[in-house]
C-alpha cells in the first residue's frame, strides 16, 4: 500500500512540474517477455518499447497482485490463527491462557481490562511442559465468530506466590484470511501492536518485534497477574496489494526489467505506465501471463 501511495505522489508531483503542452500524452508503452514459461528461480526478461514517465510492476504474487490493488475487504473465507509458545521453570502449568474481547474500551489499563468481557479460547494448544528450547504450535483454528466486529486478542499470565512462577515466550502470532484460491495475511506478531497491562506483581510482559516474554519469579515473590493485548483487529479487512516502482519520472527510458519467481504457478504480470502534466495523468496497463514450473 505504501508503494501505491508513493507512486501516486510521484505522479502528481511530476504532473505539476512537467512541460509546456496543454494535454497529457497517453504513454506509448508496450512490453514483451523473452519467455512465457520459466522454471522457479530463473529470470524472465521483460523488454519495453515506447516511453512512459513512470513504470510500476505487479508480479502477480501474493502482496503484489494488480487485481488486489484496490482491495479493502475480504469475503468468502475464514480468518485463521496460529501462534507458537514455550515455557520454562515453575510448578504451575496453567499460568498462560488466550482470550478475545469485542467490547474492550481501548484504554490499556487494569480498570479497562477488568471491565471488558473476555472469551477464553481454549482450542489453542499451550504446552504444559517445555525446556525453553523449542516452540510448540497452538494449532490452526478459526476466528470466524469474531468477523464483523473489531476484536482484540490477549495472553493472560496468572501465577501464585508460594512456588516458582513460570516463564513464557510467544514466538509467532499469525492471522490469515483463508479462501479457496489462497490466503491473505491479516496480521502477524509485530503487526498486532501489543500493549502490556500490569495488574499485580513485580513482573510484566515485554514486547519486542520478534517475541512476547513474561519472565519467571521466585516462590517468595508476590503473585503476578498480567495481560498483553493486541490493537483492535478487523479480521476481514484487507491491505491493498502494492506496486513495485521500477522507473521514476526523472530517470532515463528503461530498456528492460528482469524478474525471477520463487513459487510455481500461473501469474498475470502487469506493468503500469503513467505520464503526467499539471496534476493530470494518463495511464496504460500492459498484462502478460507467465507460467512458472518446478
Protein Blocks (a to p, Z undefined) as FASTA:
>chain_A
ZZmmmmmmmmmmmmmmgcjbfbdcddddddddfbfbdcehiacddddehjdfbacddehi
ahiafklmmgcbdehiacddddddddeehjbfklcccdddfkbghiacfklmmmpccddd
fkbccdfbdehlaccdebjadfklmgoiacdddddddddehiacdddddfbdcdddddfk
bccdfbdfklnopadddfbdjbdcdddfkbccdddddfkbccdddddddddddfkbccdd
ddddfbdfkbccdfbdcdddfbgcdddddddddddeehiacdddddddddddZZ
